[in-house]
Amino acid sequence: MRSPYQDLPDRAFWRSSVGRDDAASLAQLWTPKAGITRETALMTIGSCFAQHLHRALVRGGWNVLQGEDMSAHLPTRLCHRYGYNLFSGRYGNVYTARQFRQLIEQAISPAPAPGPIWEKDGRFYDALRPTVEPEGLGHPDEVMQSRREHLVALRGVLERAECIILTLGLTEGWIDSASGYALPTAPGTVAGDHDPARATFHNFTQTEVMEDLRASRDLLRAHGCSARFVLTVSPVPLVATASGDHVASATAYSKAVLRAACGELQMSDPDFDYFPAYEIVTTTIARGPYLDQFARQPTDEGVQLVLKAFSLALGAGETSGKGAEADSPAIPPTPLPTPVDDDTICEEILLEAFRK
């Protein structure tokens, strides 16, 4: 008697492959579609978890592109406070696939439509990346000039990138009614004021996520950029939800939609691959969950395990970056995240301040 399961490898069976963090098991977690080496030009972008990946990849010796690099001019903490060297560009957190799509549209367009500008206490903020200037700027024209310079730098990163590592974090978002742009946070969280007529809540579906990702790829191809995509899903849960559901149910929906969209693209489109960082951190696949005491941010151990699995699957050895700090003085070891750190680099955590 024969069964279709009898000749499958160990990675196909739960008991032989789950709950192990040894090198042989980690190397089997991902079967890359295309070759990536330490010399491959990588672009990092996405939600807060992408910051962890960016630091880990830099410390691990990977060729991570860095547009708008200020590490030679500012101490690391100040770089991060002003949005520099957190990702491959100074775009701040990009939580949704729609944000990613519109960012590419703006970067490759010769005359992108201007985004909304928020005001707070006489200071002005770019609503599409409101935390990169923590104190705001003195005039709306300064905001527009800063954004133009950012998009020029981003275009250069996109044109050099051979692989874009995109971390999807949310399906919930707010849409600016006047421009149609997806916002990284609701008006009134960092700056501006909430007006239901000027910004509307939207919870993206799997179909919309896939359409936005495919459109992003098509835009890049039309511009002559050939980068392929490695998609990940952030293990960080929602701080708050505007969906009307319990925040735990809203988180489960959001992550399920994103994971399903990534899985379908991985199966059906040669330009998209999926790396299971979400599973490594949040499930028992590698002895997880690897979450901090607040059950929100990944521990440093979890991040290092993610990079170890990434490296082993690519045949690049077990380097996790723990011994590489001396080569990258501007990128410190990833500390155990705390709410204070989140306040500085993650717009979403600011929603906690509105809890009654």
Beta strands, then each sheet from edge to edge (+ up, - down):
strand 1: 42-46
strand 2: 117-120
strand 3: 123-126
strand 4: 163-168
strand 5: 172-176
strand 6: 182-183
strand 7: 199-203
strand 8: 228-233
strand 9: 272-274
sheet 1: 1+ 4+ 8+ 9+
sheet 2: 2+ 3-
sheet 3: 6+ 5- 7+
end
